[in-house]
Amino acid sequence: MNQVPLSHILFVSTALFFIGIYGLFSRRNLVCMLMAVELILNSVNINFVAFNKYLYPDRLDGFFFVVFIITIAAAEAAVAIAIIINLYRNHRSIDVEDATNMKF
Amino acid sequence: MMSANAVIFYMLSVFVLSAGILSVTSRKIFRSAIWLLFSLMGIAGLYFWMELDFLAAVQIAVYVGGIVVLIIFSIFLTEQSGREMQGPPLARNIFSLLAVAFGFVLTWLLIYRYGFHAGGRKFDPGVGRIGSQMLATDGQGYALPFELASVLLLSAMIGCIVIAMKTTKKSDA
């Protein structure tokens, strides 16, 4: 019925994961890094759904993991943006290289 | 000859990956956020393609309607959105590309060698089944993580308000 093999879906999620990792490595702006983290979380979600659908179709555990990951990603984004706004208020910049107050 | 099903999958994948690449390489931060939006919508399309309608709706409601809007708000609050951002230094760019390429090749080789074999059984993610398992308290149920997630969301909400609140100095008055 479905001619797309599981490994092609895993290819997409792996590629998306490493695109997110590249963004995390190359960007120094906190908002951009947050966007890269969202890409990484989404690639993991694709993985969970694909494994659940193709390897264990009689269970729903991968699905529930995805739902909880989305919930926690929403909470994480909200807290991260509160921290970013607070940082901007104190430093007038959201570049991670400028936030050196706690550097030893 | 590929079936329509396969064609739709490959088109969605190309869309998701190219929007993701543009999102992490665009020099303008607002465009980067818009490409992220397209990438997340493509992922919702992948969920539709995998016949997980409920998850696709959740993806659109939470990511596209919530998180991306939040990110765009924070861009407007902290940046001049039309400004070109400085690109990464050449050395950092090269080394991050190398690290990403090696990681990708290694992971892909592992996946390719293992060669997951799908069973071909029918997958039934009906909303009724999801709901009863989500709120069940027996071995297969997810009632405890559900309650924990609600406590987490409440504490995150209070924490955000406390962190982002403007502190007024009493000596100013």
Chai-1 contact restraints between the chains, C-beta under 6 A:
chainA,res_idxA,chainB,res_idxB,connection_type,confidence,min_distance_angstrom,max_distance_angstrom,comment,restraint_id
A,Q3,B,S3,contact,1.0,0.0,6.0,A-B,restraint_1
A,Q3,B,A6,contact,1.0,0.0,6.0,A-B,restraint_2
A,V4,B,A6,contact,1.0,0.0,6.0,A-B,restraint_3
A,V4,B,F9,contact,1.0,0.0,6.0,A-B,restraint_4
A,L6,B,F116,contact,1.0,0.0,6.0,A-B,restraint_5
A,L6,B,A118,contact,1.0,0.0,6.0,A-B,restraint_6
A,S7,B,I111,contact,1.0,0.0,6.0,A-B,restraint_7
A,L10,B,I111,contact,1.0,0.0,6.0,A-B,restraint_8
A,V12,B,S13,contact,1.0,0.0,6.0,A-B,restraint_9
A,T14,B,T107,contact,1.0,0.0,6.0,A-B,restraint_10
A,T14,B,W108,contact,1.0,0.0,6.0,A-B,restraint_11
A,A15,B,L17,contact,1.0,0.0,6.0,A-B,restraint_12
A,L16,B,G20,contact,1.0,0.0,6.0,A-B,restraint_13
A,F18,B,V100,contact,1.0,0.0,6.0,A-B,restraint_14
A,F18,B,G103,contact,1.0,0.0,6.0,A-B,restraint_15
A,F18,B,F104,contact,1.0,0.0,6.0,A-B,restraint_16
A,I19,B,G20,contact,1.0,0.0,6.0,A-B,restraint_17
A,I19,B,I21,contact,1.0,0.0,6.0,A-B,restraint_18
A,I19,B,V24,contact,1.0,0.0,6.0,A-B,restraint_19
A,I21,B,V100,contact,1.0,0.0,6.0,A-B,restraint_20
A,Y22,B,V24,contact,1.0,0.0,6.0,A-B,restraint_21
A,Y22,B,S96,contact,1.0,0.0,6.0,A-B,restraint_22
A,Y22,B,V100,contact,1.0,0.0,6.0,A-B,restraint_23
A,G23,B,V24,contact,1.0,0.0,6.0,A-B,restraint_24
A,F25,B,S96,contact,1.0,0.0,6.0,A-B,restraint_25
A,S26,B,P88,contact,1.0,0.0,6.0,A-B,restraint_26
A,S26,B,N93,contact,1.0,0.0,6.0,A-B,restraint_27
A,S26,B,S96,contact,1.0,0.0,6.0,A-B,restraint_28
A,V31,B,S74,contact,1.0,0.0,6.0,A-B,restraint_29
A,V31,B,I75,contact,1.0,0.0,6.0,A-B,restraint_30
A,M35,B,L36,contact,1.0,0.0,6.0,A-B,restraint_31
A,A36,B,V24,contact,1.0,0.0,6.0,A-B,restraint_32
A,L39,B,G20,contact,1.0,0.0,6.0,A-B,restraint_33
A,N42,B,I43,contact,1.0,0.0,6.0,A-B,restraint_34
A,K53,B,M50,contact,1.0,0.0,6.0,A-B,restraint_35
A,K53,B,F123,contact,1.0,0.0,6.0,A-B,restraint_36
A,Y54,B,A118,contact,1.0,0.0,6.0,A-B,restraint_37
A,P57,B,R121,contact,1.0,0.0,6.0,A-B,restraint_38
A,P57,B,F123,contact,1.0,0.0,6.0,A-B,restraint_39
A,L60,B,Q133,contact,1.0,0.0,6.0,A-B,restraint_40
A,F64,B,Y142,contact,1.0,0.0,6.0,A-B,restraint_41
A,F68,B,P145,contact,1.0,0.0,6.0,A-B,restraint_42
A,F68,B,A149,contact,1.0,0.0,6.0,A-B,restraint_43
A,I70,B,V62,contact,1.0,0.0,6.0,A-B,restraint_44
A,T71,B,A149,contact,1.0,0.0,6.0,A-B,restraint_45
A,A74,B,V62,contact,1.0,0.0,6.0,A-B,restraint_46
A,A74,B,G66,contact,1.0,0.0,6.0,A-B,restraint_47
A,A75,B,L152,contact,1.0,0.0,6.0,A-B,restraint_48
A,A75,B,L153,contact,1.0,0.0,6.0,A-B,restraint_49
A,A75,B,A156,contact,1.0,0.0,6.0,A-B,restraint_50
A,A77,B,I67,contact,1.0,0.0,6.0,A-B,restraint_51
A,A77,B,L70,contact,1.0,0.0,6.0,A-B,restraint_52
A,A78,B,A156,contact,1.0,0.0,6.0,A-B,restraint_53
A,A78,B,C160,contact,1.0,0.0,6.0,A-B,restraint_54
A,V79,B,A156,contact,1.0,0.0,6.0,A-B,restraint_55
A,V79,B,G159,contact,1.0,0.0,6.0,A-B,restraint_56
A,V79,B,C160,contact,1.0,0.0,6.0,A-B,restraint_57
A,I81,B,L70,contact,1.0,0.0,6.0,A-B,restraint_58
A,I81,B,S74,contact,1.0,0.0,6.0,A-B,restraint_59
A,A82,B,C160,contact,1.0,0.0,6.0,A-B,restraint_60
A,A82,B,I163,contact,1.0,0.0,6.0,A-B,restraint_61
A,A82,B,A164,contact,1.0,0.0,6.0,A-B,restraint_62
A,I83,B,I163,contact,1.0,0.0,6.0,A-B,restraint_63
A,I84,B,S74,contact,1.0,0.0,6.0,A-B,restraint_64
A,I85,B,L77,contact,1.0,0.0,6.0,A-B,restraint_65
A,I85,B,A164,contact,1.0,0.0,6.0,A-B,restraint_66
A,N86,B,I163,contact,1.0,0.0,6.0,A-B,restraint_67
A,N86,B,A164,contact,1.0,0.0,6.0,A-B,restraint_68
A,Y88,B,T78,contact,1.0,0.0,6.0,A-B,restraint_69
A,I94,B,T78,contact,1.0,0.0,6.0,A-B,restraint_70
